[in-house]
């Protein structure tokens, strides 16, 4: 869609007359979803602040087994893959996952060393809702939210007995099983669950042309297995106070399919990940102070371990050549925060937060000494919701963040010795302001400006980039000014339209500077960039059992400081659309499609993935009061396409599931 046409559509949207009535949250059976949400895991500023939400109905409707596949249904979010590491990721309005950290019930769960996380490892059987905040996000999340936030909110039982189970099979010799059990006895509640997802291989399209490295249509070394268990125990002594402790364990293992593209400079890797494991223990409480104030506390331990095994060839049996190794990560985070909130008068709602996060990373290869790294990150934030009238609200916020290096060890492979890097620290001030104006029950506007920052990760500061780089311990934080104008409009009784206009100006960005010392590069704060675009979403329910949904995004990213270095992995255009129809309240048909235009996969433009459009469908039948049987097919037309050049995606594939819900 040309930019000129898009601008006209947006202008028309904002000029719709304000005489519309009855604005509400679009969607079906939202009340049944809301009451299962684990409210202690939410981080909210105000109901007037714009955010995107995926609920349990959406997860089931689109058969989203993991976080990456769920997020692709929203505007602003682009699904991508790091083919060289077989990782799923997303970009939010052009920002990568390091700048849009992932939280679980408000607890940071991204990897301490590099800030990344493989979204395919986060299965969703125990998730009630996914909240996505964009350029403007609450100061109570803490540091590094320069591009936004993704928060997974867990489930909380409301009845004495709740049981949810599912069995399924899928193409690629795959199967899944999950069980969730909950009980609420009034003052005490418990929620526990288990899931297993396993697939031997990815089936390729019949249009894929076999090669010497891929001789059939079963993608070699593409298998995966994910096991997850969780436990939540809570105590509510009265109407205002609540205390809970949570435990989560996940074990993942995966192959890493080889590169099949045309770029002669891309190295062929024969990698496997025998384990990709996370373990989290966290405590959350809420205590009333008088009648107007609340103190919320979080304390957490989050651990990440993984192993990469690199082999000599596609037999994955020997490790003799120089490219072979076993690499081990052992990371953990200790942290906590306090949140004080108060309705100190009828027009103001104040929130103050203090965070401390201690990140620790250890790494080594076989026959090498272990290197250790440790950082402390502090954050102090304050924000206030001021409502001068029933239709108008202002939400200013400010925070101060400080990162201090406690330990960083350098390894010299020539003499097999460890030495210490010099200490370093960095601080950043963040500020933002949002305003909401409710024209009527049918029309509202949000405008926000946010100045945010992201600290350089341990990898940014200390990595040798596999022998091609020079560490830079003194890297400073990146900053961005995010400006957003959004509107929520009810055009007809069941027709909802949301246009969003956004602009981000990035400064001090961390980029690779080549030839700093002979042929070696270094990460430096030299970059300036602009991201700008439009998000549009439309939901229409012409009658009770028929729903349509459409989400469109257009984005332009410009590297101002060095235009020859291209931004990667985000298409200019993205469109997601779905239709679902229910017959006699038992049978539901769902048809949904996604379009992505072409995207660069390398900063020099030599690797490009062509645009694609895929169509998926699902049919579900509810019977005997408690059971639901579903059949689905993804990529109906068996398209051969890539998200990362050289890494073909799945062709036509099928699945069948049987669910029981009590």
Buried (B, 14 or more C-beta within 10 A) or exposed (E): BEEEEBEEEBEEBEEBEEEBEEBEEBBBEBEEBEEBBBBBBEBBBBEBBBBBBBBBBBBBBBBBBBBBBBBBBBBBBBBBBBBBBBBBBBBBBBBBBBBBBBBBBBBBBBBBBBBBBBBBBBBBBBBBBBBBBBBBBBBBBBBBBBBBBBBBBBBBBEEEEBBBBBBBBBBBEBBBBBBBBBBBEEEEBBBBBBBBBBBBBBBBBEEBEEEEEBEEBBBBBBBBBBBBBBBBBBEBEEEEBBBBBBBBBBBBBBBBBBBBBEBEEBEEBBBBBEEBBBBBBBBBBBBBEEEEBBBBBBBBBBBBBBBBBBBBEBEBEEBEEEBBBBBBBBBBBBBBBBBBBBBEEEEEBBBBBBBBBBBBBBBBBEEBEEBBBBBBBBBBBBBBBBBEEEEEBBBBBBBBBBBBBEBBBBBEEEEEEEEEBEEBEBBBEBBBBBBBBBBBEBBBBBBBBBBBBBBBBBBBBBBEBEEEBBBBBBBBBBBBBBBBBBBBBBBEEBBBBBBBBBBBBBBBBBBBBEEBEEEBBBBBBBBBBBBBBBBBBBBBBEEEBEBBBBBBBBBBBEBEBBEEBBBBBBBBBBBBBBBBBBEEEEEBEBBBBBBBBEBBBBBEEBBBBEBBEBBBBBBBEBEEEEEBEBEBBBBEEBBBBBBBBBBBBBBBBEBEBEBBBE
